[in-house]
Amino acid sequence: MSLVALEGLTMRYPGGVTALDGLTLTIEPGIVGLVGANGAGKSTLIKILLGLLDPTSGSARVFDLDVTKQGMAIRQLVGYMPEHDCLPPDISASDFVNHMARMSGLPRGSARERSAEVLRHVGLFEERYRPMGGYSTGMKQRVKLAQALVHDPRLLLLDEPTNGLDPAGRDDMLDLIERTGNDFGIAIIMACLLYTSP
């Protein structure tokens, strides 16, 4: 069974914008990058794989589950790191990641323990009790990765995880993502902006 199977996947938005046009692709487990310019359809594909957007035509399956009919089952197996900043500034990373763990169904004690583990993994253990409003962009990206990992998913979908980071920060984040795939034995699909020389 492949990780993701797409057949003729097409997504057209109102107004005539085509984000995906007849995409047929099979993705096997591992760490896979979706590389392209802004507007290339990377985020659209991730939202379709999560069952959050219905494609115009074609089909998509994740773990052999149909994205249009089994979105809830897919989301239980997948961790999602959104592109945009979505973190409440007045609570700590520990409280936020713990809350996300509880929302995923982990019992109180397990959620607290797992939150501490993933915050240590992403390098925020010492900073975990500070309000996130005071975090740097790199720290916020690490919190978003931690909340995607906290319920021990089989697949991570990362939407522009290096967004807003300087070159050194991008390298650190990509190293962390590679370590995450290797340490947790988890499949990763990440959308990355195509950087070009000036």
C-alpha positions in Angstrom: 0.0 0.0 0.0 1.4 3.4 -1.0 1.3 6.3 1.4 -0.5 8.6 -1.1 -2.1 7.8 -4.4 -3.5 10.5 -6.7 -5.3 9.8 -9.9 -6.2 12.7 -12.3 -6.5 15.0 -9.3 -7.8 18.5 -10.4 -8.7 21.5 -8.3 -10.3 24.6 -9.9 -11.3 27.5 -7.8 -14.1 29.9 -8.6 -12.9 32.6 -11.0 -11.1 30.1 -13.2 -7.9 29.5 -11.2 -6.6 26.0 -11.6 -4.4 24.9 -8.7 -4.0 21.2 -9.7 -4.6 19.9 -13.2 -4.9 16.1 -13.7 -2.2 15.2 -11.2 -1.4 11.5 -11.1 1.2 10.5 -8.5 2.1 7.8 -6.0 4.1 8.7 -2.9 5.9 6.0 -0.9 6.9 6.4 2.8 9.9 8.6 3.5 10.6 12.3 3.5 9.2 14.0 0.4 9.3 17.6 -0.6 6.7 19.4 -2.8 8.8 22.2 -4.2 7.4 25.1 -6.2 6.7 28.8 -6.4 3.8 30.5 -4.6 0.5 29.5 -6.2 1.8 26.2 -7.6 -0.9 24.2 -5.7 1.2 22.8 -2.8 -1.1 24.0 0.0 -4.1 23.0 -2.0 -2.8 19.5 -2.3 -2.1 19.3 1.4 -5.6 20.5 2.2 -7.1 17.9 -0.1 -5.0 15.1 1.5 -6.3 16.2 4.9 -9.9 15.9 3.6 -10.5 19.7 4.1 -11.0 20.5 0.5 -12.9 18.4 -2.1 -11.1 18.2 -5.5 -13.0 19.3 -8.6 -12.3 15.9 -10.1 -10.0 12.9 -9.8 -9.2 11.0 -6.7 -6.8 11.0 -3.8 -6.1 8.3 -1.2 -4.0 8.5 2.0 -3.2 5.1 3.6 -5.7 3.8 1.1 -8.5 5.9 2.6 -10.5 8.1 0.3 -10.0 11.8 1.1 -13.5 12.8 0.1 -15.2 10.2 2.2 -12.8 9.3 5.1 -11.3 12.7 6.0 -11.9 12.2 9.7 -10.1 8.8 9.7 -7.2 10.3 7.8 -6.8 13.3 10.2 -6.5 10.8 13.1 -3.4 9.3 11.4 -1.9 12.6 10.2 -0.2 15.6 11.9 -0.5 18.9 10.2 1.7 22.0 10.4 0.0 24.9 8.8 1.9 27.6 6.8 0.6 30.6 8.7 1.1 31.7 12.3 -1.9 30.3 14.2 -0.5 30.3 17.8 -2.3 32.1 20.6 0.2 34.6 21.9 -0.8 34.7 25.6 -0.4 31.0 26.5 2.7 28.9 26.8 3.9 26.3 24.3 3.5 23.7 27.0 -0.2 24.5 27.5 -0.9 24.8 23.8 0.8 21.5 22.8 -0.9 19.8 25.8 -4.3 21.1 24.6 -3.7 19.8 21.1 -2.8 16.4 22.5 -6.0 16.3 24.5 -8.0 17.4 21.4 -6.4 14.4 19.7 -7.8 12.1 22.3 -4.8 11.5 24.6 -5.7 11.2 28.3 -4.5 14.0 30.6 -1.4 12.3 32.0 -0.3 11.0 28.6 -0.9 14.4 26.9 1.3 16.2 29.5 4.1 13.6 29.2 3.9 13.5 25.4 3.9 17.3 25.2 7.1 17.5 27.2 8.7 14.9 24.9 7.9 16.6 21.7 8.9 20.1 23.0 12.2 18.6 24.1 12.6 17.0 20.6 12.0 20.3 18.8 14.4 22.2 21.1 11.9 24.2 23.2 12.0 22.3 26.5 13.7 25.2 28.4 11.3 27.8 26.9 8.1 25.7 27.2 6.5 27.8 29.9 7.0 31.2 28.3 4.0 32.9 26.5 4.4 32.2 22.7 3.8 35.9 21.9 7.4 36.5 22.9 8.8 33.7 20.7 10.9 34.2 17.6 9.6 33.0 14.2 11.9 30.0 14.4 10.5 29.1 17.9 6.9 29.5 16.6 7.7 27.1 13.7 9.0 24.6 16.2 5.9 24.8 18.3 3.8 24.2 15.2 5.9 21.1 14.5 5.5 19.9 18.1 1.7 20.2 18.0 1.7 18.2 14.7 3.7 15.4 16.3 2.1 15.2 19.7 -0.5 12.6 19.0 2.1 10.3 17.4 0.8 10.4 13.8 1.9 8.1 11.0 2.3 10.9 8.5 3.3 14.6 8.9 2.0 17.1 6.4 4.1 20.3 6.7 3.1 23.4 4.8 6.1 25.7 4.3 7.9 24.8 7.6 10.7 27.2 6.7 8.4 30.1 6.1 9.8 33.4 7.5 13.2 31.9 8.5 16.6 33.2 7.5 19.0 30.8 5.7 20.5 29.5 9.0 17.0 29.0 10.5 15.9 27.2 7.3 18.8 24.8 7.6 18.1 24.2 11.3 14.4 23.5 10.5 15.2 21.1 7.7 17.7 19.2 9.9 15.0 19.0 12.6 12.5 17.6 10.1 15.0 15.0 8.9 15.7 14.0 12.5 12.0 13.8 13.2 11.5 11.4 10.2 14.4 9.3 11.3 13.9 9.4 15.1 10.1 8.7 15.0 10.1 6.6 11.9 7.4 8.8 10.5 6.6 9.6 6.9 6.8 13.3 6.0 5.4 15.3 3.1 6.4 19.0 3.1 5.6 21.9 0.9 8.6 24.1 0.3 8.9 27.4 -1.5 11.2 27.3 -4.5 14.1 29.7 -3.7 15.9 31.3 -6.6 19.1 33.4 -6.6 18.5 37.2 -6.9 
